[in-house]
Amino acid sequence: MPYTTRELIQILEQELQANWQGQRWLPSVRERVGHAVIALAIPPERLSMVFAFEDFRAQVHEYQRSQGVSGVIWRTCRFRGGEVAVPEVHGQLCAIEGDKERLMAAKAAVLDFWWHHTQGLNFWWVHPDTRPVTPAELTHALTQAEWLELDATRTELYLGLCWGDPQEYRYQWARPASGCDRVVAAQSLPQAIKV
């Protein structure tokens, strides 16, 4: 029976901890850096830690793909007395076939939570410049999003409108094929912008 998503996360956390405790070592890592000055500036033991974990994580990703172990975890988002389960790809795991569909399947529940708990709040685009967004603009943008992310502070609710590859959407270089635009709901001008 293959490892579960939770078990893989625990294994990765243990491996990362072992790396930072100096229990993993890769000889001759300087040539892997690809830049002579950087390779000389960073101590070889630090380079070894980075590459050892990177190699281990790549093996875990290959295991995920071969065994069909999802990289999606569920997180509870709480705001204004309500809560909703929100899926996301764990930062150390990869998205496998079917994970995008898992993210997309939660869009309606996340959207219901958003509209219900943002009544009376103003909407703002977060990036690149914070500016107001009308409900009509937001409604149009929501039709373009394939899946949604949700995060909260005590007074603000953040909505990520995501599309494309779940493994690449967080990176600016992936635009326009993949990306995530963010909107914040706040009483007035957002105070704790989370990007």
Secondary structure, 3 states (H helix, E strand, C coil): CCCCHHHHHHHHHHHHHHHHCCCCCCCCCHHHHCCHHHHHHCCHHHHHHHHHHHHHHHHHHHHHHHHCCCCEEEEEEEECCEEEEEEEECCCCCCCCCHHHHHHHCHHHHHHHHHHHCCCCEEEECCCCCEECCHHHHHHHHHHCCEEEEEECCCCEEEEEEECCCCCCCCHHHCCCCEEEEEEEECCCCCCCCC
